[in-house]
Amino acid sequence: MKVHDVMTEDVKFCRPETDLAAAAAIMWESDCGALPIVADGGEAIGIVTDRDIAIALGTRNKKASEIPVKEIMSGKLCAAFPDEDIHTALKLMRREKVHRLPVINTEGKLQGILSLNDVALKAMHPDAKRTPELNYEDVVSTLKALCEHRPSIAQKHYNAASA
């Protein structure tokens, strides 16, 4: 099974200059928790989540309409390709601890988004008559990896100082 068999193709997105209030409104209207960030040429350059927005607003003394998405986006884009095996994409999600991956073509242009929700809805029960290409175990192992807490920043500093 390939990523394109599971991904959502009609994906909403925003631009780097989109403010957090507008990004949150797009998420609300689209019933989604993340938006890929797309540059003028159509290249996916990042992703912003509802959690990113909440933390940015909770840690800055600014209105959502005053903060552009580019100020809170990470500089690293984790993405999948449409023809990539779904299990390869799930490994990336587990390793990077992300619930969603923008799906891009070889030029970096946004093609869709792969979410853990998409994967869960496509997974088949292991008791199926045939061996499913995407089963419940794939979903659960990915979800477990995402649920593991990362060390806090304070813990990282403590560990570094103790070494």
Helices and strands as residue ranges (DSSP letters): G 3-5, H 20-30, E 34-38, E 44-49, H 50-59, G 64-66, G 69-71, H 86-96, E 100-104, E 110-115, H 116-122, H 136-147, H 153-162
